[in-house]
Amino acid sequence: MGQVVPRRRRRPVCLHPPEPHRVTDEQNLSVGDAILPGMHSEGGVLEQIASLRDAVAALSAADLTALSDTAVLDALRDLEATRRMLAGVDHTLVVQLTERKLHTQHGVRSPQRLLVDILRVSRRDAAERVQAARLLGHWHRPDGSTAPPKHPATAAAVADGEASAEHARVVSKILHKLPESVSDEKRTEAEQTLAELARTATPEDILNAGHHLLAHLDPDGSLTDERDRRRRRSVYLRGQGADLMSRFSGELDPTARAMFDVILAKWARPGMNNPADPDSPTGDCDAPSVNRDALVAAAARDTRTAAQRNHDAFAAMCRFVVETGVLGRHRGLPATVIITMSLDQLEKAAGVATTATGGTLPIKDALALAEHAHPVLALFDHTGKPLHLGRGKRLANVDQRFALIAWQRGCTRPGCSTPAAHCAVHHQTEWERGGGTDIENLSLACDACHALVTNTDA
């Protein structure tokens, strides 16, 4: 028979706010300034980090097969606690990076971007680290004193190794949903209760407890007011996946919802704006141009779900807005979908085209989108550089901007992935210094990177 592993006693859930986490002078530890014994100098901190890496390397090389079942479980628990404690150190370092504005010294626009560059992490990971530091880190006031974390009980649980980054994110998510009218005292009690639960429960348990907490504090929704709706309104458009699909989510305020419902009622009606049906009427179902019999017949053939009809209505509305020209111009070009493809892709009708906003779409869809478009032919040399396009004025013209979009696709600063639609045209040799507005002297630069090298705009 296998060994019976005794389960560690779980802490009871605290129904009342726990005592704040305190660090005594005898412990010789200042969480806010990350001072530990033997670590009062820069060399001491780096030596401790080096020792930590050596210890991890030794563990990686150790023969763990000799551990008993109990030891394996204990090692996993202790290793997880250590990993969680390191998150607290990360918060302190991110605070230092941000307060010292190290990102400006390294020529990038934000702390998140600097983390991406030096740690080679994803933009989402970098953003989560900065957000965690904002909520759980010890920041400094203008007079140099240390301010407590915004979520002090959660920060203490993370520093003790009993709560993970995921625990902290769930606690933050719940607290963000508290109505603005909830008092500071009750908000503090809620954070302390959730943080104490995080020491013994899973993130899913905290989420469920949070739902009960929100229902207890605002059972009939009467505490939610305009301030909450302004704070929570949002629309998120995620990056394209490997299947070229993009996730779309958010929260609409009552006014936006009322107007969107009107659009869906007219544009998402069964039979309307169905891309899979060439005989489906397009646009507004009540428009005089819509044949009623054709609409009835299209509705009878329509097998789309309500969600798919909503998607197609939204796509049709976007196309209507873009094609009618109501958006005017953007950065010197018509506000329209700008698609770049090679001549080979065009001839074979295969592959993936790119857009000026950084998106991609199949050539077949790009050609369908461009049925009524005005094509622009850009000629490049064997190195992929456009042939000479010169101009005697400071501002780049439309043809030059089109050529730059097809050539450079986006910001040319190394490490920056901003698409062309969000870039300005930059003179590599400034116009004031004799630099010409010639294609060889022009490059795309996003607003943040452009500001790092010049105060002018092409």
Steps between C-alpha positions, in 0.01 A plus 500: 500500500613851437577746774218694658603863475363711785329812373611826645237667710321769303451834661137584573344768283503829689155655498626815669779727375838357610761704678723692256827331414780663700876473476684564823827684541656183639451334162726765345280508192341787314263370236462837333871548448581128466779515760615166640790407728821521302322677214553866585721549194457447130762227511318322781174491303668363187691243707176376653342468155808312378476269802135441420584405143773265623254336738247452220771356273599256775137395543463450125801268501392309811369143483142545615408137447636421846232713667218330684141568402463734795822683411385549140180669616684708759754608239224607262332704774824667607605570142162656425525718811845616392379577150217709644736688731716589202197673348520749787862573415398548138241758608768696686734498200224609264421787737864605489510470120187715469584765761846549353347529148756254367289451190571858388873446554481197271298681235171311533157640572391306810619270781311216331697546180828498693404173670423348161840607369720395794312188613368379163153449646171554322328838507216348701739359759680834527171688543388259773828547687471877494136486607587261786774738614253791497264312732740298715824699494625758748516831315660820621336833562651829378654554847683166475286312750369154411129460433325172585380283211153565363414142597711454814355171627540339158856631473577346840359162393717508186809602702435209739488258207140399569330680210597488134485761227177337380350532848592869500348558154170344606488711816569813294231405248239464775598824672481683168132401475410651837267797451656843555248568777639219719678661795878486540456299818294229330736501202794440735312222679419336167865506392617356831240223494583400142874514571463275802298256292777508237738351758303175511276480193531483123445797265170340395389488866583870536301585187195316635539670838532831321166450327338443840681804638376724218147369545521569874626856456260590219215244502260695277753693293385828650856605593619498140485845346633706209851507649521120486374489144754761388779308672407159362410589140744328265551330166788258450622382161761228547777413255436261215553133573659238278160456331491878427197543728492780761329485839269792572360577845408784734227671696260755347340778699120532472514764226740305280295184554176674401654628176666168420170319550343724235777409255462128567122516466535636145830356377501161678149403395479145357582511129690831517873547434572128464847461340427133422193594292573705186129590472476630857404869520762724653486801727183614676204261481258795476686678219286570190749306287435174687262269316255360754449171318876452467538564873233245591664242273845573644365468856357157415846390381684657796652237729724736701487521877406827668868553591604451136233744379626755755855454369392542137295810588799654677726421202248647258464815708880542512518460123221755454677756719834449324365498144277809538805711585357651820831428677684750281879469500751353744868601502477641149323200347134418445359321806452167332637146510848501344606151390849402390566192287766395253443462128559126536229477768264696278560276197468175696219627727669317787672594821435764764488877448581760765316816598634837610356439845716191548235239420511214255232349280489230230562622145154379399338725763733786411401480133131493593551804719680680217234441232410869494838632615761707320815283466841658549801334334823544696825395329792370707859416412659157559575589864134576575552877502255719304633677195571870540208721595618856560324819599610862541275571799535405864189283540491156339229461238241225470706289259802508730287400798353210305851389403624519858204293622568232241876508570534538875159383626538688829733683740862447398648539848648162604272317741190711425206320338264797451321459163522755221156650566629636830827639364621836373749551216843586639790669321814302583699814425285784625340734246647797685847348454467452128335160498278456198148360490625208293399140558862413584495751787156413639395239752194420710510571873220474754419806709691376805815405308476810278506721810824336612691614193334820378257774590369533145246305303503406136 
